Amino acid sequence: MTLAYLGAIAVAALGVGALDARWRLALFRDARRALAAVAITAGVMLAIDLGGIATGNFRLGASPWMTGIEVLPHLPIEELAFVAFLAYVSLVAFAGAERMLAARRRRSVAAARGGAS
């Protein structure tokens, strides 16, 4: 039993959180909306996981990197952390891309105005 995988997820989440804090992309921009989006997205992904487990398509494999703690049969605690992380990193990536595209549009408009004068 080890915390390597769960720890790696936590370290990655801290890194994404640092980017979020620096650029105020999601959680640090509007915490209530970001937490709701992460919870809803993680809930959908968890429902898909549970469906896969129920149909026998998803099974818990043995790994020396995992804690061995199962929330439900074939649903390790790491999976809960992973779906929450995946929802958060997706939200931050989307918000970052949206901001970059908006800045690009502003530069294009400014260049068009400056070039047309």
C-alpha positions, 0 to 999 in steps of 0.5 A: 500500500502506497500513496504514490498515485494519490500523491501525484494527483495531489501534486498535479492539482497543486500545480494547476491550482497555482496556475489558476491562482496566478491567472485567476482562471476558475476557482480564484475568479469565481469560486462558487461557479468553479466548484459547481462546475467541477462537482457536476463534471466529476459527478458525470464522470463518476456516473460513467465509471459506476456504469462501467463497473456495473457492466463489468467493463471496469475492474480494479487492477493490482498496482503497487502505486495505489493505496488499496482503499476502495470506496466501492468495489472496483472504485479506488479512492484514487479514482475519486481524486482523479475525476475531480482533478480531471474536471478541475484541470479541464475547467482551468484549461478551457478558461485559459484558452478562452482568455488567450483567444480573447486577447488574440482577438483584441490584438487583431482588432487593434492591429486592424484599426491601426493599419486602416488609419 
